[in-house]
């Protein structure tokens, strides 16, 4: 999944669903070492790629 994210979504604003009630939103800053890095409002969120269920661009 990491190459797919880098090729199609790097620098795009996305929503990331990992299950449950939480949806993470932000711009993909990096995707390396099986970690997805989102930035929103100067805050960084790191998500384990193997936990991602769905990603959609805004």
Buried (B, 14 or more C-beta within 10 A) or exposed (E): EEEEBBEEBEEEBBBBBBEEEEEBEBBBBBBEEEEBBBBEEEEEBEBEBEEBEEBEEE
